[in-house]
Amino acid sequence: MYDLAIIGAGWAGFNAALKAKELGLKVCLVEAHQIGGTCLNHGCIPTKALISCAKQFSLAQKSSRFGLALDNLAFNFAAIQERKEKIILLLRQGMQSRLTGIDFINGQAQIISNREIKVDNRVISSKFMLIATGSHPLDLPKLKFDRQKIISSDEALDLSEIPSSLLVVGGGVIGCEFASLFSALGTEVTIAEKTPHLLPTEDQEIARKLEVIFKKKGIKVVTSADISAFNLENYTKVLICVGRLPNIHGLGLETAGVELKNNRIVVDEYLKSSCDNIYAAGDCTAKLMLAHYAAYQGTTAVQNIVSNSSQKADNLIVPACIFTDPQIASVGLSQEGAEKAGLKIKVYKLDFRANALAQIIDEVEGFVKIISNQENNKIIGAAIIGPQATELISSLSVAISAGLSIEQVRKIIFAHPTLSESIRESLN
């Protein structure tokens, strides 16, 4: 009998398995498909691999600004896709190599009791279970995936050629990343968002800035959009990016007495389900569908299995990163969120045009925005749109987590010339 059986080898399940091994548990990791889950195989990694190539192409297109002459500039999309696959394979092999001491079982899991899982013809017994089965793309009632013209992010990542025109339905994180990616590679992109602005969960000023930048790049942005008003025949591909649903059906969770609600596994603050020996982590809990948050949940769940629920999964200082061009990142409270909470705040801001390195690398679009609570002068939120925003946000995650004040951050010496000094400069 195992101490812990984990279903799902994505970022939640994989990190949970490593933590369980570290804590001395006998653990097995069951995965129906490839190790790495959505993030490695159909999400974060392949998307950013393609985005990285598109960024290099964009930089090459403006090489004359750096005194360089690159003639007959072109890209080979088949080679771009091949590079993406090599990166995935390399990382997959790296993950597999770290599973020494963990039984990895490739097969479809079926829960047959609260202590038993059937995988193919094998029955696995375990004292505890952790469900980490991830999520899948959501379609629309009147716009179902046909996987040919009407596609999800999964199919978009495996296209063999760049579509001449693309309608992106949904202006959230995934939709904006794909719009930015394909536009950079020459696709005529239209993005349709049903709310009044792109990125409805992000800082509104950031969202408005991205919309302006998108329009400069030739992306057609339609907000408050009614998708029924669009003629789909006008587009080579239609990419649906309206959210994701937890992978919970067909597992046998009801057999084990696990409560489900609104297409998710219900867990308490310790990530325990309604069944005492079954925990859940990652997208299947539908809390924050971010790989790094899933990893946090997975390791926290294992710690609670070992310590009988002693650690709440209550760290909400979670950075959100969007790999558009320019990048976007945020952490903590947004300006709108802080105001809605009734906090008295002060907003600090610096345009990247004032940053020396941004000028040097010719990436000056965007700004740093930092929010403090005026009662104690502590930093409570930040949002960035601009070069390397996804890297810069980590410093502000640390500042918020450590409860640093504006004055304390002002005293930190940032290297010059760097993009990171824009954090300190924004507080002047």
C-alpha positions in Angstrom: 0.0 0.0 0.0 1.2 3.5 -0.8 1.1 6.4 1.6 0.0 8.7 -1.2 -1.4 8.2 -4.7 -1.4 11.3 -6.8 -3.6 11.5 -9.9 -2.2 13.9 -12.5 1.4 14.7 -13.2 1.1 18.4 -14.1 2.7 21.1 -12.1 0.6 20.5 -9.0 0.9 16.7 -9.0 4.6 16.7 -10.0 5.7 19.1 -7.2 3.4 17.3 -4.7 5.2 14.0 -5.6 8.6 15.6 -5.0 7.5 17.0 -1.7 6.0 13.6 -0.6 9.3 11.9 -1.5 11.2 14.5 0.5 9.0 13.9 3.5 9.6 10.1 3.3 6.2 9.0 1.9 5.8 6.0 -0.3 4.2 7.7 -3.3 2.9 6.9 -6.8 2.1 9.4 -9.5 -0.5 8.4 -12.1 -0.8 10.3 -15.4 -3.1 9.4 -18.3 -1.1 11.3 -20.9 2.4 13.0 -20.7 4.2 14.1 -17.6 4.0 17.9 -17.2 0.3 18.2 -17.8 -1.2 21.2 -19.5 1.6 23.6 -18.6 4.4 21.7 -20.3 2.5 20.1 -23.1 -0.3 22.4 -24.1 0.1 25.6 -22.2 2.8 27.7 -20.6 5.9 26.2 -22.1 4.9 25.7 -25.8 3.1 29.1 -25.8 6.1 30.9 -24.5 8.4 29.0 -26.8 6.4 30.3 -29.8 6.2 33.8 -28.3 10.0 33.8 -27.9 10.5 33.1 -31.6 7.9 35.8 -32.6 9.8 38.3 -30.3 13.1 37.5 -32.0 11.4 38.1 -35.4 10.0 41.4 -34.2 13.4 42.5 -32.9 15.0 41.6 -36.2 12.4 43.7 -38.1 13.5 46.8 -36.3 17.3 46.0 -36.5 17.9 49.2 -38.6 17.3 51.2 -35.4 20.4 49.6 -34.0 22.4 50.3 -37.1 22.1 46.8 -38.4 21.0 45.7 -41.9 19.2 42.4 -42.2 18.1 41.8 -45.7 15.4 39.3 -46.9 14.1 38.7 -43.4 11.9 35.7 -43.1 11.0 32.9 -40.7 10.5 29.1 -41.0 7.4 28.2 -39.1 8.1 24.5 -39.3 11.5 25.1 -37.7 9.8 27.3 -35.0 7.5 24.4 -34.2 10.4 21.9 -34.2 12.2 24.1 -31.6 9.1 24.2 -29.5 8.9 20.4 -29.5 12.6 20.0 -28.6 12.1 22.3 -25.6 9.1 20.3 -24.4 10.9 17.0 -24.8 14.0 18.3 -23.0 11.9 19.6 -20.0 9.8 16.4 -20.0 13.0 14.3 -19.7 14.2 16.6 -16.9 11.0 16.1 -15.0 11.1 12.3 -15.6 14.7 12.2 -14.2 13.6 13.8 -11.0 11.1 11.0 -10.2 13.7 8.6 -8.8 12.1 6.9 -5.8 8.6 7.7 -7.0 6.5 5.1 -8.9 5.3 6.7 -12.1 2.3 5.0 -13.6 1.2 5.9 -17.1 -2.5 5.2 -17.5 -6.1 6.4 -16.9 -7.0 6.4 -13.2 -10.4 5.4 -12.0 -11.3 5.8 -8.3 -13.1 2.7 -7.0 -13.1 3.6 -3.3 -11.6 6.3 -1.1 -8.5 4.1 -0.8 -8.3 2.4 -4.2 -7.5 3.5 -7.7 -7.8 1.3 -10.8 -5.3 2.0 -13.6 -6.0 -0.2 -16.6 -6.2 -3.7 -15.0 -4.2 -2.8 -11.9 -5.7 -1.8 -8.5 -3.6 0.6 -6.4 -4.2 0.9 -2.7 -3.2 4.1 -0.8 -3.8 5.7 2.5 -4.3 9.1 1.0 -5.0 10.5 -2.5 -4.3 13.8 -4.1 -6.3 14.8 -7.2 -4.4 17.1 -9.5 -6.0 16.5 -12.9 -5.8 20.0 -14.3 -8.2 21.6 -16.8 -9.2 21.8 -20.4 -10.3 24.6 -22.8 -13.9 25.7 -22.6 -15.9 26.3 -25.8 -19.2 28.2 -26.3 -22.7 26.7 -26.6 -23.1 28.2 -30.0 -19.5 28.0 -31.0 -18.2 24.4 -30.4 -14.7 23.3 -31.2 -14.5 21.4 -34.5 -10.6 21.3 -34.1 -10.2 22.4 -37.7 -11.5 26.0 -38.2 -12.9 26.6 -34.7 -10.0 25.7 -32.5 -8.8 25.8 -28.9 -5.4 26.8 -27.6 -4.4 23.2 -27.9 -4.8 23.2 -31.7 -3.4 26.7 -32.0 -0.1 25.5 -30.6 0.2 22.7 -33.2 -0.7 24.6 -36.4 1.5 23.6 -39.3 1.3 27.1 -40.9 0.4 30.6 -39.9 -3.2 31.5 -40.6 -3.7 34.5 -42.9 -6.5 35.8 -40.6 -7.5 34.9 -37.1 -10.5 35.8 -34.9 -9.7 35.4 -31.3 -12.8 35.1 -29.2 -12.0 36.2 -25.7 -9.7 39.0 -24.6 -8.4 37.5 -21.4 -4.8 36.3 -20.8 -4.7 33.4 -23.2 -6.6 35.3 -26.0 -4.2 38.4 -25.7 -1.1 36.2 -25.8 -2.2 34.4 -28.9 -3.3 37.7 -30.6 0.1 39.1 -29.9 1.9 36.0 -31.1 0.2 35.6 -34.4 0.1 39.3 -35.2 3.9 39.4 -34.8 4.2 36.6 -37.4 2.0 38.4 -39.9 -1.5 37.1 -39.3 -4.3 39.7 -39.6 -5.8 39.4 -36.1 -9.2 40.5 -34.7 -9.8 40.0 -31.0 -13.3 40.1 -29.6 -14.0 40.6 -25.9 -17.5 40.7 -24.5 -16.6 43.1 -21.6 -15.8 46.8 -22.0 -12.0 46.2 -22.1 -9.4 43.6 -22.6 -8.0 41.7 -19.7 -11.1 42.2 -17.5 -9.3 40.8 -14.4 -6.3 43.0 -14.7 -5.6 46.7 -13.7 -7.9 48.7 -16.1 -5.2 51.3 -16.9 -2.9 48.4 -18.0 -5.7 46.9 -20.1 -6.3 50.2 -21.8 -2.6 50.6 -22.5 -2.5 47.2 -24.1 -5.4 48.0 -26.3 -3.7 51.1 -27.6 -0.5 49.1 -28.3 -2.4 46.3 -30.0 -4.1 48.8 -32.3 -0.7 50.4 -33.2 0.4 46.9 -34.2 -2.6 46.5 -36.5 -4.6 44.2 -34.3 -8.3 44.9 -34.5 -9.8 45.1 -31.0 -13.5 44.8 -30.5 -14.8 45.2 -26.9 -18.4 44.8 -25.7 -18.5 42.3 -28.5 -21.4 40.2 -29.6 -19.8 37.2 -31.3 -23.0 36.4 -33.2 -22.4 39.6 -35.2 -19.2 38.2 -36.6 -19.1 36.4 -40.0 -16.8 33.5 -39.3 -16.3 32.9 -43.0 -14.1 36.0 -43.0 -11.4 34.3 -41.0 -9.0 31.5 -41.7 -9.2 30.3 -38.1 -11.4 31.1 -35.1 -9.6 30.6 -31.8 -11.9 30.3 -28.7 -10.2 31.6 -25.5 -13.1 32.0 -23.0 -11.7 30.0 -20.1 -10.9 26.5 -18.9 -12.9 23.8 -17.0 -11.5 21.4 -14.4 -10.9 17.8 -15.5 -13.0 16.1 -12.9 -15.5 13.9 -14.8 -15.0 10.2 -15.3 -12.6 9.9 -12.3 -15.1 8.2 -10.0 -14.9 11.0 -7.4 -18.6 10.5 -6.5 -17.8 6.9 -5.7 -15.3 8.1 -3.0 -17.8 10.7 -1.7 -15.9 13.8 -3.0 -18.2 16.8 -3.2 -18.3 18.6 -6.5 -19.7 22.1 -7.1 -19.8 24.3 -10.2 -17.6 21.8 -12.1 -14.8 21.8 -9.5 -13.6 19.8 -6.5 -14.7 21.5 -3.3 -11.8 21.8 -0.8 -11.4 23.5 2.5 -8.6 25.9 3.4 -6.2 23.0 3.9 -7.0 21.6 0.4 -8.9 18.6 1.9 -12.0 17.4 0.1 -15.2 16.3 1.7 -13.5 12.9 2.0 -11.0 13.0 4.9 -8.2 11.2 3.1 -8.6 12.8 -0.3 -7.0 16.2 -1.1 -7.0 18.2 -4.4 -4.7 20.8 -5.9 -4.3 22.9 -9.0 -6.8 23.7 -11.7 -9.3 21.0 -10.6 -10.0 23.2 -7.6 -10.7 26.2 -9.9 -9.2 28.7 -7.5 -6.4 30.3 -9.5 -5.5 28.5 -12.7 -1.8 29.3 -12.7 0.9 26.7 -12.8 3.0 28.3 -10.0 -0.1 28.5 -7.8 -0.9 24.8 -8.6 2.7 23.9 -7.4 2.1 25.8 -4.2 -1.2 24.0 -3.6 0.3 20.6 -4.4 3.2 21.0 -1.9 0.9 22.5 0.7 -1.6 19.6 0.4 1.2 17.1 1.0 2.4 19.0 4.0 -1.1 18.8 5.4 -1.4 15.1 4.7 1.8 14.6 6.8 0.9 17.1 9.5 -2.8 16.5 9.8 -3.9 19.8 8.2 -1.7 22.3 9.9 -1.0 24.7 7.1 -3.6 26.8 5.3 -3.3 27.4 1.6 -3.9 31.1 2.2 -0.9 32.8 0.4 -2.6 35.2 -2.0 0.5 37.1 -3.0 0.5 35.3 -6.4 2.1 37.1 -9.4 0.2 36.9 -12.6 2.2 37.1 -15.8 1.0 37.8 -19.4 3.5 37.2 -22.2 2.1 39.6 -24.7 4.5 42.1 -26.4 5.0 44.1 -24.3 4.7 41.8 -21.3 2.3 42.4 -18.4 2.6 41.3 -14.8 0.8 42.1 -11.6 0.7 41.1 -7.9 -1.3 42.0 -4.9 -4.3 44.4 -5.1 -5.1 46.3 -8.2 -6.0 50.0 -7.9 -9.6 49.1 -8.5 -9.5 46.2 -6.0 -7.9 48.5 -3.3 -10.5 51.2 -3.9 -13.3 48.7 -3.8 -12.0 47.5 -0.4 -12.3 51.0 0.9 -8.5 51.5 1.4 -6.9 54.9 1.3 -4.2 54.4 -1.3 -1.4 56.2 -3.0 -0.4 55.3 -6.6 3.2 55.6 -7.8 4.0 55.4 -11.5 6.9 55.6 -13.9 6.8 55.5 -17.7 9.5 53.3 -19.2 10.5 56.2 -21.4 12.3 57.5 -18.4 14.3 54.4 -17.9 17.8 54.4 -19.5 18.0 50.7 -20.3 14.5 50.8 -21.9 15.8 53.5 -24.2 18.9 51.5 -24.9 17.0 48.4 -26.0 14.3 50.5 -27.7 11.4 49.1 -25.6 9.9 52.1 -24.0 6.1 51.3 -24.3 4.6 50.9 -20.8 4.9 51.8 -17.2 5.4 50.6 -13.6 2.6 51.1 -11.2 2.9 50.6 -7.5 0.1 51.0 -4.9 0.6 51.6 -1.2 -1.7 51.7 1.8 -1.5 55.3 3.1 -2.3 54.1 6.6 1.1 52.4 7.0 2.8 53.2 3.7 3.2 49.5 2.9 3.2 48.3 -0.7 0.0 46.3 -1.3 -0.1 45.9 -5.1 1.8 46.5 -8.3 1.2 46.2 -12.0 3.7 46.5 -14.9 3.3 46.7 -18.6 6.6 46.9 -20.5 9.9 45.1 -21.2 10.6 42.1 -18.9 7.6 42.8 -16.8 7.2 39.1 -15.9 10.7 39.1 -14.4 10.4 42.5 -12.7 7.3 41.6 -10.8 9.2 39.1 -8.6 10.9 42.0 -6.7 7.5 43.4 -5.9 6.1 40.0 -4.9 8.9 39.9 -2.3 8.2 43.4 -1.2 4.5 42.7 -0.6 5.2 39.4 1.0 7.7 40.9 3.4 5.4 43.8 4.2 7.9 46.4 3.0 7.1 50.1 3.0 7.7 52.6 0.3 10.6 54.0 2.3 12.2 50.6 2.7 12.1 50.0 -1.0 13.4 53.5 -1.7 16.5 52.6 0.3 17.3 49.6 -1.8 20.2 50.1 -4.3 19.2 48.8 -7.7 22.0 48.4 -10.4 22.2 51.0 -13.1 21.4 50.9 -16.0 18.8 48.2 -15.5 15.0 47.8 -16.1 14.7 46.9 -12.4 15.7 50.3 -11.2 12.4 51.5 -12.6 10.8 50.1 -9.5 12.8 52.4 -7.2 12.5 55.3 -9.7 8.7 55.0 -9.7 8.7 55.8 -6.0 10.5 59.2 -6.3 
